[in-house]
Amino acid sequence: MKKWKRLLLAIMIAVVLVISGGIIYLKTQTHAPTDNAQQVIKKAESTSDWLYFPSNDKNKPMIIFYPGALVDSGSYSLWAEKISEAGYPVYIVKMPLDLALLAPNRGSQILADHPDRSYVIGGHSLGGVMASRFAEDHPKKLAGVFFLASYPDEKGSLKDTKVPVLSMTAGNDQVLNHEAYQKAKQYLPTDTEYQEIRGGNHAGFGSYNAQKGDGKSTINNQNEQVAERLVKWLKREIKR
């Protein structure tokens, strides 16, 4: 084998090993659902692209949700089930390597499956950034946007949107970049609704193990509060 071919082969092998190692590492870093969330996941309809919590109400908007980075989609099942019980079908989108950054348009298939139904999209942490970009790119049938410990960036600017926007944070969240969060308000409508869950933290917007650098939660019902607040906001602000 010629020298340049051996060199090329060595480079290709090295690249494959680096990529494989990276994938394995990311998978070991993913936050898995708690036992309580695992029990609720069993009630959902699961595909390779999403977890689906159906509703018998055929008129209310459907909810599309983008998980936070390296958080298993099932971690949001506790509050998602409550939202569906209130009449809003919920799709928790599964992301490659649990990173919404790798598939920001995955929600488009849900829209294609339900062309006549309006939708509300939300996301946690990095998932919220990608959700805002999706909303900006898919304004047709958009009925609302919500952020859980998250915010939009310039590419997902919603400052001129006419739909309701909710931004929910937690008092003890030390993972959220608070400086970036404040700066990002320029990309939100002036009538955005801001809510804070006192005593809650970043991981509490889902149901998974403690997150590095996060503050300690002093409450045990954050998922319940998320569900209650979202349902109240949906009923008050979102038009069919």
Secondary structure, DSSP 8 states (H G I E B T S, - for coil): --HHHHHHHHHHHHHHHHHHHHHHHHHHH-B-B-HHHHHHHTTSEE-SSEEEE--S-SSS-EEEEE--TTB-GGGGHHHHHHHHHTT--EEEE--GGG-GGG-TTTTHHHHHH-TTS-EEEEEETHHHHHHHHHHHH--TTEEEEEEES----GGG--TT--S-EEEEEETT--SS-HHHHHHGGGGS-TT-EEEEETT--SGGGS-BS--TT------S-HHHHHHHHHHHHHHHH---
